[in-house]
Amino acid sequence: FEAAHIVLISLSLLGKNLTTTAASQSTYLIMAPSSQSDRSLLTLILDVSPTTWGERDLKRTAQDRVRFAASKRSVGPARLDDMLTSTIAFCLSFAVLKRDNAVVVLGVADDEVAILYPRKGGSGRNNMGSVVHDPPDTAGSKVDARALNESVRLGVAELVERASAKAAKRAEEVEKQQSTTTEAAGAAAAVPSNGAAIASALTVALCTVNRFMVAAGAGVSALAPSDRPGGMAGAAASSAGTSDGDGGVMALITGGSKSTSKVKGQRGAPSPRILVVQATDDRTGDYNAFMNCTFAAHKGNVVIDGCFIPSGISGRAKNSAYLEQASDRTGGVFLAPSGAAQVGGALTEVLVSVFLSPVAVRKRMNLPSLSEVDFRPRCFETGEVVDTAFVCNQCLSIFKNCPRESCPTCGADIAKKKKASSPLKKSKKARHT
């Protein structure tokens, strides 16, 4: 915790225009922002699924009781409040790096995704419109520390409450359907959720990133240049690439990137990145959507960082294969802190020291790297890792076993192979002729 506090103090000094010595300037040369193009956009995705964090809280309470009795410190796993405290501190540290930096926080609980900060209908800097379009005021950065803390905690509480209500409702429906035996009903009701909708949260994050890029004159928009944010300035920036209103969409389809790079240089578009803090296991059915988001992020130069928080519970995943692939594909950083690295402020230190540095300077730093990444796909039906599989030629879904009549994903009919005649019949026909 002390090390993280020292890092935060150092970062706060970087955000101010202080007169330093030549030696100090050389020390802060890598982190010091130099122009408007150095500003960044951080989209943070928090996995707050109540079932997962409830299991962790139970294990942490029972484990700490035994360890404290033996005069030993806690070794995790982290509680939901620990994760929120660390991520909020990380967001504030990110805002201190440069006044123009912007932060958007998304929450995902089971099947639901919500924007936690800026809140819908908020005032001042706690409003999406002001965060996207308005420059920072004289009071400081675009990120309001009090609004960030209150909005994230309030939004998480509301999201967890809705997710818990839905889970209880599903459990009641299962009990009614399987009311023939009490044991079967109880076993079915006790089955936890099969992960969070991280792919859906990535989709919302990419849309949010594109909104910022369109406001800066870049990104992809179906609006005419004169109707885009920025008015005639946006139209002038867009005229560098194409003259028609569909230029942004067509640039993405055809793979053109020259106009986008020109616009970035003219308008100072932010450098976008996404940090996913995941606590649940991967959803096998979301593999296709997750990979599509990964390819879209790679196409739009959006870096995806991944921080998987393992629970240490038997039968639960120790890392995320999907998040590893996304981080490797987009040039991000992946880390799965475990044990004591999740408690006592250590998670804050991990987030700040590993994921805070700007993308442009990461090559100069000794950051964790993925030595081995499992790129094998998973069956869309069973979730098993496969080496050889059947692929639908319509939606590119992957299956371990060939579906019988139609594709379970898109419903496309599967052409049945004609049965070949036996060699014996062929030889008889040949003799007859």
FITOR-10154 format. One record per residue (C-alpha): z, y, x. Coordinates in steps of 0.02 Angstrom, whole numbers, padded with zeros to 5 digits, always signed. Layout:
# residues N
ZYX;...
END
This chain:
# residues 433
+00000+00000+00000;+00040+00120+00143;-00130+00086+00221;-00217+00123+00056;-00115+00284+00040;-00170+00338+00213;-00352+00304+00167;-00335+00408+00008;-00261+00554+00106;-00404+00543+00232;-00532+00543+00093;-00453+00694+00010;-00472+00790+00174;-00655+00744+00180;-00688+00824+00011;-00628+00996+00069;-00718+01115+00185;-00586+01119+00321;-00609+01188+00496;-00589+01043+00615;-00610+01015+00799;-00766+00940+00876;-00677+00774+00896;-00626+00772+00713;-00804+00814+00660;-00871+00667+00758;-00741+00555+00675;-00794+00606+00500;-00980+00616+00537;-01023+00457+00443;-00928+00499+00284;-00960+00686+00274;-01086+00730+00137;-01225+00844+00193;-01336+00879+00044;-01352+00860-00143;-01452+00701-00120;-01295+00616-00052;-01208+00618-00220;-01179+00450-00300;-01157+00376-00472;-01030+00236-00492;-01037+00126-00646;-00883+00017-00650;-00876-00140-00759;-00703-00208-00795;-00676-00383-00865;-00523-00366-00979;-00540-00526-01082;-00368-00554-01160;-00368-00745-01146;-00397-00743-00959;-00269-00608-00920;-00143-00691-01036;-00156-00852-00936;-00133-00757-00774;+00020-00667-00839;+00102-00831-00889;+00067-00909-00720;+00125-00754-00625;+00290-00746-00722;+00331-00930-00694;+00278-00926-00512;+00371-00766-00470;+00532-00834-00546;+00529-00980-00424;+00476-00877-00273;+00600-00736-00302;+00740-00864-00315;+00690-00925-00142;+00681-00744-00075;+00493-00749-00061;+00368-00617-00115;+00240-00635-00252;+00070-00709-00211;-00018-00667-00374;-00119-00684-00474;-00143-00502-00524;-00096-00444-00696;-00207-00334-00805;-00102-00180-00766;-00119-00213-00579;-00307-00219-00596;-00316-00060-00699;-00204+00036-00578;-00310-00017-00429;-00477+00021-00511;-00421+00193-00572;-00362+00235-00395;-00530+00175-00330;-00624+00288-00452;-00521+00439-00400;-00553+00401-00217;-00739+00390-00255;-00733+00559-00342;-00649+00639-00190;-00793+00591-00076;-00904+00724-00155;-00882+00843-00300;-01051+00794-00375;-01006+00609-00385;-01000+00542-00562;-00904+00392-00631;-00936+00289-00788;-00816+00149-00834;-00866+00005-00948;-00752-00127-01019;-00799-00302-01074;-00687-00420-01172;-00762-00586-01227;-00917-00537-01328;-00889-00349-01340;-00938-00210-01220;-00877-00030-01234;-00888+00130-01131;-00710+00176-01082;-00745+00335-00984;-00811+00460-01031;-00751+00427-01208;-00864+00455-01356;-00830+00626-01432;-00724+00683-01285;-00709+00864-01234;-00740+00950-01069;-00773+00831-00925;-00723+00684-01034;-00893+00686-01119;-01049+00589-01072;-01165+00738-01099;-01067+00852-00982;-01051+00716-00851;-01238+00683-00853;-01308+00860-00860;-01177+00989-00809;-01135+01030-00627;-00953+01015-00569;-00843+01163-00612;-00739+01266-00493;-00582+01165-00530;-00643+01013-00436;-00756+00863-00459;-00841+00796-00614;-00703+00668-00634;-00547+00723-00727;-00403+00619-00657;-00292+00633-00811;-00435+00601-00932;-00493+00453-00829;-00321+00371-00828;-00288+00401-01013;-00463+00353-01070;-00472+00192-00972;-00300+00131-01025;-00324+00180-01207;-00499+00106-01212;-00439-00058-01135;-00298-00070-01262;-00418-00045-01406;-00544-00167-01334;-00413-00302-01304;-00344-00279-01480;-00516-00302-01558;-00555-00452-01449;-00387-00533-01490;-00416-00506-01676;-00587-00588-01665;-00517-00735-01567;-00379-00760-01696;-00507-00754-01836;-00616-00884-01749;-00464-00995-01725;-00424-00986-01910;-00602-01034-01955;-00595-01183-01838;-00431-01239-01915;-00506-01231-02089;-00661-01328-02037;-00561-01464-01950;-00412-01473-02065;-00430-01662-02085;-00310-01694-01941;-00182-01573-01877;-00201-01628-01697;-00389-01601-01694;-00369-01430-01772;-00238-01377-01646;-00342-01438-01499;-00496-01346-01561;-00399-01186-01591;-00326-01191-01415;-00496-01192-01330;-00511-01028-01233;-00663-00914-01232;-00804-00968-01118;-00810-00811-01013;-00852-00628-01042;-01020-00550-01082;-01048-00481-00906;-01237-00486-00932;-01222-00373-01083;-01112-00253-00984;-01242-00249-00845;-01375-00205-00973;-01271-00058-01037;-01236-00005-00857;-01421-00003-00813;-01460+00100-00968;-01323+00223-00917;-01392+00234-00741;-01566+00267-00809;-01497+00407-00918;-01427+00493-00764;-01591+00467-00670;-01695+00539-00813;-01581+00691-00820;-01615+00716-00634;-01803+00703-00660;-01818+00521-00606;-01792+00360-00700;-01896+00286-00840;-01920+00379-01004;-02039+00358-01151;-02022+00543-01194;-02154+00670-01152;-02115+00771-00994;-02081+00929-01096;-01956+00836-01206;-01855+00761-01064;-01689+00836-01007;-01723+00987-00899;-01863+01057-01007;-02008+01128-00907;-01923+01083-00744;-01926+00902-00794;-02108+00919-00844;-02150+00996-00675;-02061+00856-00585;-02149+00724-00689;-02319+00802-00660;-02305+00749-00478;-02336+00571-00533;-02437+00563-00695;-02496+00689-00822;-02471+00593-00984;-02308+00567-01079;-02301+00381-01040;-02305+00405-00853;-02126+00349-00826;-02148+00187-00920;-02316+00150-00842;-02247+00186-00668;-02120+00048-00690;-02245-00074-00764;-02375-00049-00628;-02244-00045-00490;-02282+00134-00437;-02139+00212-00339;-02221+00360-00253;-02189+00480-00396;-02009+00424-00412;-01973+00455-00228;-02050+00629-00241;-01943+00671-00390;-01787+00611-00303;-01819+00727-00159;-01852+00876-00273;-01711+00858-00398;-01577+00769-00296;-01559+00614-00404;-01394+00522-00376;-01383+00360-00280;-01331+00233-00413;-01223+00081-00389;-01130-00039-00502;-00964-00122-00463;-00920-00275-00568;-00737-00328-00570;-00743-00500-00649;-00599-00615-00693;-00676-00746-00808;-00792-00890-00769;-00981-00866-00778;-01063-00891-00946;-01193-01026-00925;-01295-00963-01072;-01310-00789-00994;-01396-00846-00835;-01568-00787-00890;-01506-00617-00948;-01399-00596-00792;-01544-00630-00676;-01657-00512-00774;-01528-00375-00750;-01522-00416-00565;-01711-00401-00547;-01711-00238-00647;-01574-00167-00534;-01671-00218-00379;-01827-00135-00449;-01732+00026-00483;-01642+00028-00314;-01473+00002-00399;-01345-00086-00289;-01232-00213-00375;-01063-00245-00292;-00956-00390-00352;-00768-00415-00346;-00713-00580-00422;-00526-00599-00450;-00483-00785-00451;-00332-00842-00550;-00285-00993-00447;-00267-01095-00606;-00328-01273-00593;-00499-01294-00671;-00545-01110-00659;-00683-01042-00548;-00641-00974-00376;-00794-00861-00370;-00947-00811-00470;-01114-00887-00421;-01206-00762-00531;-01120-00612-00453;-01152-00680-00279;-01339-00691-00314;-01342-00517-00390;-01251-00439-00242;-01361-00529-00116;-01522-00482-00207;-01481-00296-00225;-01400-00272-00055;-01222-00258-00119;-01055-00326-00060;-00964-00473-00138;-00782-00518-00113;-00656-00631-00200;-00480-00578-00148;-00349-00710-00183;-00163-00737-00165;-00062-00591-00096;-00219-00484-00086;-00204-00456-00274;-00025-00390-00286;+00085-00254-00213;-00053-00125-00202;-00158-00239-00093;-00298-00244-00222;-00314-00055-00209;-00331-00070-00020;-00464-00204-00041;-00567-00100-00161;-00556+00058-00056;-00591-00023+00112;-00732-00136+00054;-00823-00053-00092;-00792+00134-00071;-00912+00173+00072;-01081+00248+00023;-01229+00131+00027;-01316+00231+00162;-01177+00204+00290;-01132+00023+00254;-01246-00042+00390;-01135+00047+00516;-00977-00036+00450;-00907-00210+00470;-00904-00263+00287;-00889-00439+00216;-01056-00528+00207;-01113-00682+00114;-01150-00821+00237;-01203-00945+00105;-01269-00906-00069;-01307-01042-00194;-01476-00993-00267;-01496-01152-00367;-01526-01115-00552;-01421-01182-00693;-01475-01276-00847;-01476-01159-00997;-01412-01298-01110;-01278-01386-01009;-01239-01257-00874;-01259-01384-00735;-01333-01337-00567;-01505-01419-00550;-01623-01448-00406;-01770-01509-00512;-01788-01452-00691;-01906-01420-00837;-01960-01239-00865;-02023-01166-01029;-02190-01080-01002;-02149-00950-01136;-01974-00885-01093;-01948-00969-00923;-01789-01055-00980;-01729-01196-00868;-01673-01365-00933;-01608-01519-00845;-01686-01633-00975;-01849-01599-01065;-01817-01537-01243;-01889-01648-01378;-01977-01537-01505;-01952-01353-01463;-01873-01240-01334;-01690-01206-01381;-01705-01028-01313;-01865-00958-01388;-01914-01095-01512;-02085-01126-01436;-02161-01293-01483;-02172-01421-01347;-02338-01510-01335;-02316-01697-01338;-02407-01798-01209;-02536-01920-01274;-02491-02099-01243;-02609-02174-01117;-02687-02341-01161;-02628-02490-01061;-02737-02555-00917;-02758-02719-01010;-02844-02637-01158;-02954-02534-01042;-03012-02689-00952;-03053-02779-01116;-03153-02629-01174;-03248-02627-01012;-03289-02811-01026;-03351-02790-01204;-03472-02655-01157;
END
